[in-house]
Amino acid sequence: MSQETVRIEDRFNGVTSKPPQVKLVKAFSNSFKNVIATARTCYSSKGIIEDESVDLEKYTELARSIYEAGHHTTFQHATFQFQLSNVSRQFIWSFLHSHPFYNSEQVSQRYVEVKEENYFVPPLQGAALEIYTKTAKTQVEAYRKLVDLLTKPAGGEYFKRFPSRKNDKRFTSEIKKKAQEIARYVLPVATFSYLYHTVSGLTLLRYAKMSKVGDASFEQQLVVGMMVQELLRFDPNYKIVLDEPLDESFFSEKSLHKNGVESHFIEEFDRDMGNHTSKLVDYKINSEKIVAESVREVLGKSSVELSDREAIELAIDPSRNKILGNPLVLTTHDKISRALYHASYTFKKKLSHTADSQDQRHRMTPASRPLITEHMRSEPDYIIPKLVLMDKDAEKLYRDTMDITWDAINKLVEMNVDKQFASYLLPNAFPIRFTESADLLNLHHKVEMRLCYNAQEEIWQASLDEVEQIKNVHPNLGEFLLPPCTIRLLAGTKPYCPEGKRYCGVPVWKLDVSDYSRTI
């Protein structure tokens, strides 16, 4: 690793916000020796090779050769858990959570109030720094005011669900959290977060390789550099295979870069979406037939012995496939359930940055998300939550804050500020326009989680949109895309609602999907 990457302290130059904090708190013992031990075990006639018996000097060349040959499973055994603080939501969305091979537990903006001056400030100077910080402060102030303004409509919606709780002050904090969940839409994506983040040694090596390119390359190099330092402090042997980061010139998007997205892209995308939050644009036509045939293959049954409808029910109807009612998500381990892998769907989606941050956590429903700087344009571009439209003062403050935000971003761009730095002022409400695909087994789990009335409203609406469209093309499969309480009802699992004290207040298991409706 070059001196440029190792000397992380030099990169704090010009950053006036709190520096990121990176701490390796748990790690796989003998991690690099384990790479050698697992590799040698593959060809050992003497049984398992123990980590302790590995002579690194003797097998350094083996480690390097299997790495360069792409035999990377040996690097996946060792895992590393980091505590990360003072890292932006933009960095997390763009980099840490943009791939499937990680596990994170991140502080929730839905339930935890954001503090003042709790956001990333890139290395800006003079007028640019003043514009940036003033705007970020304005966004946080608007967030606080919106919490107050939205408390009344949020309370009205809350007491529709829980009429017996009206005038009971014990539930004031719950109502405030509902208002807070929506108020956060005006916060900048620069807002800090903290989290536990666990990855394998292989993923860390990939982080280091990819750290220079993306929407938040400055912050990526800073944080990833600190993660690499922690790795090498714990096990210096990773230097044997640690590569230099790929240069920006390696990536094709740089050669296609333009100063902003032409308006016709946004207009074309939104026109194609119509009234959908998530629009079905492609699917396997014969999905129902293939699922049915696959179930018959598992069971060794002919179509005479087991009809298509009966076979499909064995895979996806919770009253027949009762493991669907188990919270452990056992479907990937069940042979009949795995028949659902063969059905697949592709959706074009438009979600706010904050809703997509939730959507992307479903790592087995992958998407091609945009370079956010290539979607920025001079006109304000944002999602408005339903609750905001229920209060005129809240709506005015919301729209005014968006105007102020875009005015500041435009000024920074006109001053030739790096667009990645200007993009940190984009609000959580900024629309992410992208395409997402999923096989039915993993989509089933995602829809189950996000049709729960406790799920964030915007991603809930997108999931409902998807279910209704799947039912139109594949009614025998779409019929069983349901929230957790309804699945548990059909599976005979009690209580129907698995949320306990977090019960949403609506007996959703008694409703038909066509009757689903919510504001908070």
RAGIBEL-V691280 format. One record per residue. N is the residue number from 1. RES is the residue in one small letter. PHI is phi in radians with two decimals (NA if undefined). BURIAL is + if it has 24 or more other ideal C-beta (glycine too) atoms within 12 Angstrom, else -. Layout:
n=N res=RES phi=PHI burial=BURIAL
n=N res=RES phi=PHI burial=BURIAL
//
This chain:
n=1 res=m phi=NA burial=+
n=2 res=s phi=-1.27 burial=-
n=3 res=q phi=-1.05 burial=-
n=4 res=e phi=-1.01 burial=-
n=5 res=t phi=-1.42 burial=+
n=6 res=v phi=-1.24 burial=+
n=7 res=r phi=-1.40 burial=-
n=8 res=i phi=-1.11 burial=+
n=9 res=e phi=-0.96 burial=-
n=10 res=d phi=-1.09 burial=-
n=11 res=r phi=-1.38 burial=+
n=12 res=f phi=-1.30 burial=+
n=13 res=n phi=-0.95 burial=-
n=14 res=g phi=1.58 burial=-
n=15 res=v phi=-1.51 burial=+
n=16 res=t phi=-1.67 burial=-
n=17 res=s phi=-1.42 burial=+
n=18 res=k phi=-1.04 burial=-
n=19 res=p phi=-1.24 burial=+
n=20 res=p phi=-1.10 burial=+
n=21 res=q phi=-2.02 burial=-
n=22 res=v phi=-2.27 burial=+
n=23 res=k phi=-2.39 burial=+
n=24 res=l phi=-1.41 burial=+
n=25 res=v phi=-1.87 burial=-
n=26 res=k phi=-2.52 burial=-
n=27 res=a phi=-2.65 burial=+
n=28 res=f phi=-1.28 burial=+
n=29 res=s phi=-1.15 burial=-
n=30 res=n phi=0.89 burial=+
n=31 res=s phi=-1.04 burial=+
n=32 res=f phi=-1.33 burial=+
n=33 res=k phi=-1.06 burial=+
n=34 res=n phi=-1.14 burial=+
n=35 res=v phi=-0.99 burial=+
n=36 res=i phi=-1.22 burial=+
n=37 res=a phi=-1.07 burial=+
n=38 res=t phi=-1.22 burial=+
n=39 res=a phi=-1.14 burial=+
n=40 res=r phi=-1.20 burial=+
n=41 res=t phi=-1.08 burial=-
n=42 res=c phi=-1.00 burial=-
n=43 res=y phi=-2.08 burial=-
n=44 res=s phi=-1.57 burial=-
n=45 res=s phi=-1.55 burial=-
n=46 res=k phi=-1.83 burial=-
n=47 res=g phi=1.64 burial=-
n=48 res=i phi=-1.14 burial=-
n=49 res=i phi=-1.60 burial=+
n=50 res=e phi=-1.43 burial=-
n=51 res=d phi=-0.94 burial=+
n=52 res=e phi=-1.10 burial=-
n=53 res=s phi=-1.52 burial=-
n=54 res=v phi=-1.40 burial=+
n=55 res=d phi=-1.70 burial=-
n=56 res=l phi=-1.07 burial=+
n=57 res=e phi=-1.06 burial=-
n=58 res=k phi=-1.29 burial=-
n=59 res=y phi=-2.01 burial=+
n=60 res=t phi=-1.00 burial=-
n=61 res=e phi=-1.16 burial=-
n=62 res=l phi=-1.10 burial=+
n=63 res=a phi=-1.03 burial=+
n=64 res=r phi=-1.16 burial=+
n=65 res=s phi=-1.22 burial=-
n=66 res=i phi=-1.25 burial=+
n=67 res=y phi=-1.14 burial=+
n=68 res=e phi=-1.23 burial=-
n=69 res=a phi=-1.46 burial=-
n=70 res=g phi=1.49 burial=-
n=71 res=h phi=-1.53 burial=-
n=72 res=h phi=-1.68 burial=+
n=73 res=t phi=-1.07 burial=-
n=74 res=t phi=-1.15 burial=+
n=75 res=f phi=-1.55 burial=+
n=76 res=q phi=-1.63 burial=+
n=77 res=h phi=-1.19 burial=+
n=78 res=a phi=-1.34 burial=+
n=79 res=t phi=-2.14 burial=+
n=80 res=f phi=-2.38 burial=+
n=81 res=q phi=-1.87 burial=+
n=82 res=f phi=-1.96 burial=+
n=83 res=q phi=-1.74 burial=+
n=84 res=l phi=-2.07 burial=+
n=85 res=s phi=-2.31 burial=+
n=86 res=n phi=0.98 burial=+
n=87 res=v phi=-2.04 burial=+
n=88 res=s phi=-1.37 burial=+
n=89 res=r phi=-1.09 burial=+
n=90 res=q phi=-1.13 burial=+
n=91 res=f phi=-1.08 burial=+
n=92 res=i phi=-1.12 burial=+
n=93 res=w phi=-1.13 burial=+
n=94 res=s phi=-1.34 burial=+
n=95 res=f phi=-2.19 burial=+
n=96 res=l phi=-1.10 burial=+
n=97 res=h phi=-1.89 burial=+
n=98 res=s phi=-1.64 burial=+
n=99 res=h phi=-2.51 burial=+
n=100 res=p phi=-1.55 burial=-
n=101 res=f phi=-1.77 burial=+
n=102 res=y phi=-2.73 burial=+
n=103 res=n phi=-2.42 burial=-
n=104 res=s phi=-2.31 burial=+
n=105 res=e phi=-2.22 burial=-
n=106 res=q phi=-1.99 burial=+
n=107 res=v phi=-1.03 burial=+
n=108 res=s phi=-1.64 burial=-
n=109 res=q phi=-1.27 burial=+
n=110 res=r phi=-1.19 burial=+
n=111 res=y phi=-2.04 burial=-
n=112 res=v phi=-2.02 burial=-
n=113 res=e phi=-1.17 burial=+
n=114 res=v phi=-1.44 burial=+
n=115 res=k phi=-1.54 burial=-
n=116 res=e phi=-1.17 burial=-
n=117 res=e phi=0.91 burial=-
n=118 res=n phi=-1.84 burial=+
n=119 res=y phi=-2.61 burial=+
n=120 res=f phi=-1.32 burial=+
n=121 res=v phi=-2.05 burial=+
n=122 res=p phi=-1.23 burial=+
n=123 res=p phi=-1.28 burial=+
n=124 res=l phi=-1.96 burial=+
n=125 res=q phi=-2.39 burial=-
n=126 res=g phi=0.98 burial=-
n=127 res=a phi=-1.08 burial=-
n=128 res=a phi=-1.10 burial=+
n=129 res=l phi=-1.11 burial=+
n=130 res=e phi=-1.12 burial=-
n=131 res=i phi=-1.07 burial=+
n=132 res=y phi=-1.07 burial=+
n=133 res=t phi=-1.17 burial=+
n=134 res=k phi=-1.10 burial=-
n=135 res=t phi=-1.20 burial=+
n=136 res=a phi=-1.07 burial=+
n=137 res=k phi=-1.13 burial=+
n=138 res=t phi=-1.07 burial=+
n=139 res=q phi=-1.11 burial=+
n=140 res=v phi=-1.19 burial=+
n=141 res=e phi=-1.10 burial=+
n=142 res=a phi=-1.10 burial=+
n=143 res=y phi=-0.98 burial=+
n=144 res=r phi=-1.14 burial=+
n=145 res=k phi=-1.16 burial=+
n=146 res=l phi=-1.15 burial=+
n=147 res=v phi=-0.98 burial=+
n=148 res=d phi=-1.17 burial=-
n=149 res=l phi=-1.17 burial=+
n=150 res=l phi=-1.52 burial=+
n=151 res=t phi=-1.10 burial=+
n=152 res=k phi=-1.15 burial=-
n=153 res=p phi=-1.12 burial=+
n=154 res=a phi=-1.13 burial=+
n=155 res=g phi=-1.13 burial=+
n=156 res=g phi=-1.06 burial=-
n=157 res=e phi=-1.20 burial=+
n=158 res=y phi=-1.11 burial=+
n=159 res=f phi=-1.34 burial=-
n=160 res=k phi=-1.16 burial=-
n=161 res=r phi=-1.39 burial=+
n=162 res=f phi=-2.17 burial=-
n=163 res=p phi=-1.04 burial=-
n=164 res=s phi=-1.26 burial=-
n=165 res=r phi=-1.62 burial=-
n=166 res=k phi=-1.05 burial=-
n=167 res=n phi=1.22 burial=-
n=168 res=d phi=-1.66 burial=-
n=169 res=k phi=-1.16 burial=-
n=170 res=r phi=-1.12 burial=-
n=171 res=f phi=-1.83 burial=+
n=172 res=t phi=-1.04 burial=-
n=173 res=s phi=-1.17 burial=-
n=174 res=e phi=-1.16 burial=+
n=175 res=i phi=-1.17 burial=+
n=176 res=k phi=-1.06 burial=+
n=177 res=k phi=-1.14 burial=+
n=178 res=k phi=-1.14 burial=+
n=179 res=a phi=-1.19 burial=+
n=180 res=q phi=-1.10 burial=+
n=181 res=e phi=-1.04 burial=+
n=182 res=i phi=-1.52 burial=+
n=183 res=a phi=-1.03 burial=+
n=184 res=r phi=-1.11 burial=+
n=185 res=y phi=-1.06 burial=+
n=186 res=v phi=-1.54 burial=+
n=187 res=l phi=-1.18 burial=+
n=188 res=p phi=-1.29 burial=+
n=189 res=v phi=-1.21 burial=+
n=190 res=a phi=-1.27 burial=+
n=191 res=t phi=-0.96 burial=+
n=192 res=f phi=-1.24 burial=+
n=193 res=s phi=-2.40 burial=+
n=194 res=y phi=-2.42 burial=+
n=195 res=l phi=-2.87 burial=+
n=196 res=y phi=-1.59 burial=+
n=197 res=h phi=-2.40 burial=+
n=198 res=t phi=-2.04 burial=+
n=199 res=v phi=-2.44 burial=+
n=200 res=s phi=-1.43 burial=+
n=201 res=g phi=-1.03 burial=+
n=202 res=l phi=-1.10 burial=+
n=203 res=t phi=-1.13 burial=+
n=204 res=l phi=-1.06 burial=+
n=205 res=l phi=-1.11 burial=+
n=206 res=r phi=-1.19 burial=+
n=207 res=y phi=-0.96 burial=+
n=208 res=a phi=-1.08 burial=+
n=209 res=k phi=-1.20 burial=+
n=210 res=m phi=-1.79 burial=+
n=211 res=s phi=-1.21 burial=+
n=212 res=k phi=-1.56 burial=+
n=213 res=v phi=-2.14 burial=+
n=214 res=g phi=2.42 burial=+
n=215 res=d phi=-1.25 burial=+
n=216 res=a phi=-2.34 burial=+
n=217 res=s phi=-1.07 burial=+
n=218 res=f phi=-1.07 burial=+
n=219 res=e phi=-1.19 burial=+
n=220 res=q phi=-1.01 burial=+
n=221 res=q phi=-1.10 burial=+
n=222 res=l phi=-1.16 burial=+
n=223 res=v phi=-1.26 burial=+
n=224 res=v phi=-1.11 burial=+
n=225 res=g phi=-1.02 burial=+
n=226 res=m phi=-1.21 burial=+
n=227 res=m phi=-1.13 burial=+
n=228 res=v phi=-1.13 burial=+
n=229 res=q phi=-1.03 burial=+
n=230 res=e phi=-1.11 burial=+
n=231 res=l phi=-1.06 burial=+
n=232 res=l phi=-1.23 burial=+
n=233 res=r phi=-1.13 burial=-
n=234 res=f phi=-1.33 burial=+
n=235 res=d phi=-2.52 burial=+
n=236 res=p phi=-1.07 burial=-
n=237 res=n phi=-1.17 burial=+
n=238 res=y phi=-1.14 burial=+
n=239 res=k phi=-1.03 burial=-
n=240 res=i phi=-1.02 burial=+
n=241 res=v phi=-2.08 burial=+
n=242 res=l phi=-1.20 burial=+
n=243 res=d phi=-1.69 burial=+
n=244 res=e phi=-1.24 burial=-
n=245 res=p phi=-1.09 burial=+
n=246 res=l phi=-1.17 burial=-
n=247 res=d phi=-1.35 burial=-
n=248 res=e phi=-0.98 burial=-
n=249 res=s phi=-1.14 burial=-
n=250 res=f phi=-1.24 burial=-
n=251 res=f phi=-1.77 burial=-
n=252 res=s phi=-1.13 burial=-
n=253 res=e phi=-1.10 burial=-
n=254 res=k phi=-1.17 burial=-
n=255 res=s phi=-1.30 burial=-
n=256 res=l phi=-1.79 burial=-
n=257 res=h phi=-1.07 burial=-
n=258 res=k phi=-2.22 burial=-
n=259 res=n phi=-1.41 burial=-
n=260 res=g phi=1.65 burial=+
n=261 res=v phi=-1.55 burial=+
n=262 res=e phi=-1.18 burial=-
n=263 res=s phi=-1.05 burial=-
n=264 res=h phi=-1.13 burial=-
n=265 res=f phi=-1.14 burial=-
n=266 res=i phi=-1.07 burial=+
n=267 res=e phi=-1.10 burial=-
n=268 res=e phi=-1.13 burial=-
n=269 res=f phi=-1.10 burial=+
n=270 res=d phi=-1.16 burial=-
n=271 res=r phi=-1.13 burial=-
n=272 res=d phi=-1.18 burial=-
n=273 res=m phi=-1.22 burial=+
n=274 res=g phi=1.07 burial=-
n=275 res=n phi=-1.63 burial=-
n=276 res=h phi=-1.45 burial=+
n=277 res=t phi=-1.50 burial=+
n=278 res=s phi=-2.39 burial=+
n=279 res=k phi=-1.92 burial=+
n=280 res=l phi=-1.21 burial=+
n=281 res=v phi=-2.02 burial=-
n=282 res=d phi=-2.83 burial=-
n=283 res=y phi=-2.92 burial=+
n=284 res=k phi=-1.35 burial=+
n=285 res=i phi=-1.04 burial=-
n=286 res=n phi=-1.64 burial=-
n=287 res=s phi=-0.99 burial=+
n=288 res=e phi=-1.11 burial=+
n=289 res=k phi=-1.13 burial=+
n=290 res=i phi=-1.16 burial=+
n=291 res=v phi=-1.08 burial=+
n=292 res=a phi=-1.07 burial=+
n=293 res=e phi=-1.12 burial=+
n=294 res=s phi=-1.16 burial=+
n=295 res=v phi=-1.10 burial=+
n=296 res=r phi=-1.09 burial=+
n=297 res=e phi=-1.10 burial=-
n=298 res=v phi=-1.04 burial=+
n=299 res=l phi=-1.63 burial=-
n=300 res=g phi=1.16 burial=-
n=301 res=k phi=-1.99 burial=-
n=302 res=s phi=-1.58 burial=-
n=303 res=s phi=-1.17 burial=-
n=304 res=v phi=-1.25 burial=-
n=305 res=e phi=-1.36 burial=-
n=306 res=l phi=-2.53 burial=+
n=307 res=s phi=-1.23 burial=-
n=308 res=d phi=-1.01 burial=+
n=309 res=r phi=-1.06 burial=-
n=310 res=e phi=-1.13 burial=-
n=311 res=a phi=-1.13 burial=+
n=312 res=i phi=-1.07 burial=+
n=313 res=e phi=-1.09 burial=+
n=314 res=l phi=-1.07 burial=+
n=315 res=a phi=-1.57 burial=+
n=316 res=i phi=-2.19 burial=+
n=317 res=d phi=-1.47 burial=+
n=318 res=p phi=-1.06 burial=+
n=319 res=s phi=-1.29 burial=-
n=320 res=r phi=-1.82 burial=+
n=321 res=n phi=-1.83 burial=+
n=322 res=k phi=-1.25 burial=+
n=323 res=i phi=-1.19 burial=+
n=324 res=l phi=-1.13 burial=+
n=325 res=g phi=-1.56 burial=+
n=326 res=n phi=-1.60 burial=-
n=327 res=p phi=-1.21 burial=-
n=328 res=l phi=-1.36 burial=-
n=329 res=v phi=1.01 burial=-
n=330 res=l phi=-1.66 burial=-
n=331 res=t phi=-1.10 burial=+
n=332 res=t phi=-1.24 burial=-
n=333 res=h phi=-1.75 burial=-
n=334 res=d phi=-1.88 burial=+
n=335 res=k phi=-1.15 burial=-
n=336 res=i phi=-1.22 burial=+
n=337 res=s phi=-1.04 burial=+
n=338 res=r phi=-1.16 burial=+
n=339 res=a phi=-1.11 burial=+
n=340 res=l phi=-1.24 burial=+
n=341 res=y phi=-1.01 burial=+
n=342 res=h phi=-1.41 burial=+
n=343 res=a phi=-1.60 burial=+
n=344 res=s phi=-2.58 burial=+
n=345 res=y phi=-2.45 burial=+
n=346 res=t phi=-2.16 burial=+
n=347 res=f phi=-2.14 burial=+
n=348 res=k phi=-1.62 burial=+
n=349 res=k phi=-2.31 burial=+
n=350 res=k phi=-2.39 burial=+
n=351 res=l phi=-2.24 burial=+
n=352 res=s phi=-1.11 burial=+
n=353 res=h phi=-0.95 burial=+
n=354 res=t phi=-1.25 burial=+
n=355 res=a phi=-1.25 burial=+
n=356 res=d phi=-1.19 burial=+
n=357 res=s phi=-1.08 burial=+
n=358 res=q phi=-1.41 burial=+
n=359 res=d phi=-1.06 burial=+
n=360 res=q phi=-1.24 burial=+
n=361 res=r phi=-1.16 burial=+
n=362 res=h phi=-1.44 burial=+
n=363 res=r phi=-1.22 burial=-
n=364 res=m phi=-1.65 burial=+
n=365 res=t phi=-2.12 burial=+
n=366 res=p phi=-1.21 burial=+
n=367 res=a phi=-2.47 burial=+
n=368 res=s phi=-1.79 burial=-
n=369 res=r phi=-1.45 burial=+
n=370 res=p phi=-1.42 burial=+
n=371 res=l phi=-1.28 burial=+
n=372 res=i phi=-1.12 burial=+
n=373 res=t phi=-1.16 burial=+
n=374 res=e phi=-1.45 burial=+
n=375 res=h phi=-1.86 burial=+
n=376 res=m phi=-1.31 burial=+
n=377 res=r phi=-2.42 burial=+
n=378 res=s phi=-1.27 burial=-
n=379 res=e phi=-1.42 burial=-
n=380 res=p phi=-0.97 burial=+
n=381 res=d phi=-2.51 burial=+
n=382 res=y phi=-2.77 burial=+
n=383 res=i phi=-1.62 burial=+
n=384 res=i phi=-1.99 burial=+
n=385 res=p phi=-1.15 burial=+
n=386 res=k phi=-1.00 burial=+
n=387 res=l phi=-1.10 burial=+
n=388 res=v phi=-1.09 burial=+
n=389 res=l phi=-1.28 burial=-
n=390 res=m phi=-1.56 burial=+
n=391 res=d phi=-2.39 burial=+
n=392 res=k phi=-1.07 burial=-
n=393 res=d phi=-1.16 burial=-
n=394 res=a phi=-1.14 burial=+
n=395 res=e phi=-1.12 burial=+
n=396 res=k phi=-1.11 burial=-
n=397 res=l phi=-1.07 burial=+
n=398 res=y phi=-1.05 burial=+
n=399 res=r phi=-1.17 burial=+
n=400 res=d phi=-1.08 burial=-
n=401 res=t phi=-1.13 burial=+
n=402 res=m phi=-1.13 burial=+
n=403 res=d phi=-1.09 burial=+
n=404 res=i phi=-1.09 burial=+
n=405 res=t phi=-1.09 burial=+
n=406 res=w phi=-1.22 burial=+
n=407 res=d phi=-1.07 burial=-
n=408 res=a phi=-1.17 burial=+
n=409 res=i phi=-1.06 burial=+
n=410 res=n phi=-1.07 burial=+
n=411 res=k phi=-1.12 burial=+
n=412 res=l phi=-1.12 burial=+
n=413 res=v phi=-1.12 burial=+
n=414 res=e phi=-1.11 burial=-
n=415 res=m phi=-1.49 burial=-
n=416 res=n phi=1.13 burial=-
n=417 res=v phi=-1.20 burial=+
n=418 res=d phi=-0.87 burial=-
n=419 res=k phi=-1.09 burial=+
n=420 res=q phi=-1.12 burial=+
n=421 res=f phi=-1.29 burial=+
n=422 res=a phi=-1.10 burial=+
n=423 res=s phi=-1.17 burial=+
n=424 res=y phi=-1.13 burial=+
n=425 res=l phi=-1.46 burial=+
n=426 res=l phi=-0.96 burial=+
n=427 res=p phi=-1.37 burial=+
n=428 res=n phi=-0.96 burial=+
n=429 res=a phi=-1.34 burial=+
n=430 res=f phi=-1.03 burial=+
n=431 res=p phi=-1.32 burial=+
n=432 res=i phi=-1.75 burial=+
n=433 res=r phi=-1.86 burial=+
n=434 res=f phi=-2.83 burial=+
n=435 res=t phi=-2.11 burial=+
n=436 res=e phi=-2.32 burial=+
n=437 res=s phi=-2.19 burial=+
n=438 res=a phi=-2.75 burial=+
n=439 res=d phi=-1.36 burial=+
n=440 res=l phi=-1.17 burial=+
n=441 res=l phi=-1.07 burial=+
n=442 res=n phi=-1.38 burial=+
n=443 res=l phi=-1.15 burial=+
n=444 res=h phi=-1.01 burial=+
n=445 res=h phi=-1.14 burial=+
n=446 res=k phi=-1.07 burial=+
n=447 res=v phi=-1.10 burial=+
n=448 res=e phi=-1.00 burial=+
n=449 res=m phi=-1.19 burial=+
n=450 res=r phi=-1.61 burial=+
n=451 res=l phi=-1.50 burial=+
n=452 res=c phi=-1.08 burial=+
n=453 res=y phi=-1.18 burial=+
n=454 res=n phi=-1.51 burial=+
n=455 res=a phi=-1.19 burial=+
n=456 res=q phi=-0.98 burial=+
n=457 res=e phi=-1.02 burial=+
n=458 res=e phi=-1.17 burial=+
n=459 res=i phi=-1.29 burial=+
n=460 res=w phi=-1.07 burial=+
n=461 res=q phi=-1.11 burial=+
n=462 res=a phi=-1.10 burial=+
n=463 res=s phi=-1.16 burial=+
n=464 res=l phi=-1.09 burial=+
n=465 res=d phi=-1.00 burial=+
n=466 res=e phi=-1.15 burial=+
n=467 res=v phi=-1.07 burial=+
n=468 res=e phi=-1.08 burial=+
n=469 res=q phi=-1.30 burial=+
n=470 res=i phi=-1.14 burial=+
n=471 res=k phi=-1.08 burial=+
n=472 res=n phi=-1.20 burial=-
n=473 res=v phi=-1.71 burial=-
n=474 res=h phi=-2.38 burial=+
n=475 res=p phi=-1.06 burial=-
n=476 res=n phi=-1.24 burial=+
n=477 res=l phi=-1.59 burial=+
n=478 res=g phi=-1.10 burial=+
n=479 res=e phi=-0.98 burial=+
n=480 res=f phi=-1.87 burial=+
n=481 res=l phi=-1.54 burial=+
n=482 res=l phi=-2.42 burial=+
n=483 res=p phi=-1.27 burial=+
n=484 res=p phi=-1.05 burial=+
n=485 res=c phi=-1.15 burial=+
n=486 res=t phi=-1.24 burial=+
n=487 res=i phi=-1.09 burial=+
n=488 res=r phi=-1.15 burial=+
n=489 res=l phi=-1.04 burial=+
n=490 res=l phi=-1.15 burial=+
n=491 res=a phi=-1.45 burial=+
n=492 res=g phi=1.34 burial=-
n=493 res=t phi=-1.70 burial=+
n=494 res=k phi=-2.03 burial=-
n=495 res=p phi=-1.20 burial=-
n=496 res=y phi=-1.09 burial=+
n=497 res=c phi=-1.48 burial=+
n=498 res=p phi=-1.52 burial=+
n=499 res=e phi=-1.53 burial=-
n=500 res=g phi=1.06 burial=-
n=501 res=k phi=-1.14 burial=-
n=502 res=r phi=-1.55 burial=-
n=503 res=y phi=-0.85 burial=-
n=504 res=c phi=-1.26 burial=+
n=505 res=g phi=1.70 burial=+
n=506 res=v phi=-2.07 burial=+
n=507 res=p phi=-1.31 burial=-
n=508 res=v phi=-1.04 burial=+
n=509 res=w phi=-1.13 burial=+
n=510 res=k phi=-1.61 burial=-
n=511 res=l phi=-1.72 burial=-
n=512 res=d phi=-1.41 burial=-
n=513 res=v phi=-0.96 burial=+
n=514 res=s phi=-1.16 burial=-
n=515 res=d phi=-1.73 burial=-
n=516 res=y phi=-1.17 burial=+
n=517 res=s phi=-2.83 burial=-
n=518 res=r phi=-2.84 burial=+
n=519 res=t phi=-2.02 burial=+
n=520 res=i phi=-2.03 burial=+
//
